[in-house]
Amino acid sequence: MNKKYIVRLTVKERRILREVVKKLGGSSQKVRRAQMLLKADVAGPAWTDEQIAAAFDRRTRTVEKLRERFVTEGFEQTLHGKSRDKPPTEKILSGKQEARVIAMRLGRPPKGYANWTLRLLARKVVELEIAESISYETVRRTLKKTG
């Protein structure tokens, strides 16, 4: 089967990838991408997608997408991965809202309940209009904060 996206590494790129693999430089994902690119190189071993997928315990589609990303987005983007467009977390509750959630948690639970649960706290926060909407996971992160 003819490949649409063919990996052709330059000498410099090959050297960088070998260095990443040798020194295990970076995340495990970065090292794995470096290993797969080295195996996919036409001037190197030129393994098939199936061989690479089997060797690194990945799906064939993962290898295909790696090849495509290398050709369309470039070496750096493929090796280091995509950066996020926006920060991973935004502040959902203000300081006053967080304080009210913590105070509620430290108080007695409603009648019929022995303890506060995260879901019960989330429902009460919305019910008392502390926040318009909130997930129990946000309540968990608020209560878990240390430091």
Rosetta blueprint (number, residue, H / E / L):
1 M L
2 N L
3 K L
4 K L
5 Y L
6 I L
7 V L
8 R L
9 L L
10 T L
11 V H
12 K H
13 E H
14 R H
15 R H
16 I H
17 L H
18 R H
19 E H
20 V H
21 V H
22 K H
23 K H
24 L L
25 G L
26 G L
27 S L
28 S H
29 Q H
30 K H
31 V H
32 R H
33 R H
34 A H
35 Q H
36 M H
37 L H
38 L H
39 K H
40 A H
41 D L
42 V L
43 A L
44 G L
45 P L
46 A L
47 W L
48 T L
49 D H
50 E H
51 Q H
52 I H
53 A H
54 A H
55 A H
56 F L
57 D L
58 R L
59 R L
60 T H
61 R H
62 T H
63 V H
64 E H
65 K H
66 L H
67 R H
68 E H
69 R H
70 F H
71 V H
72 T H
73 E H
74 G L
75 F H
76 E H
77 Q H
78 T H
79 L H
80 H H
81 G L
82 K L
83 S L
84 R L
85 D L
86 K L
87 P L
88 P L
89 T L
90 E L
91 K L
92 I L
93 L L
94 S L
95 G H
96 K H
97 Q H
98 E H
99 A H
100 R H
101 V H
102 I H
103 A H
104 M H
105 R H
106 L H
107 G L
108 R L
109 P L
110 P L
111 K L
112 G L
113 Y L
114 A L
115 N L
116 W L
117 T L
118 L H
119 R H
120 L H
121 L H
122 A H
123 R H
124 K H
125 V H
126 V H
127 E H
128 L L
129 E L
130 I L
131 A L
132 E L
133 S L
134 I L
135 S L
136 Y H
137 E H
138 T H
139 V H
140 R H
141 R H
142 T H
143 L H
144 K H
145 K L
146 T L
147 G L
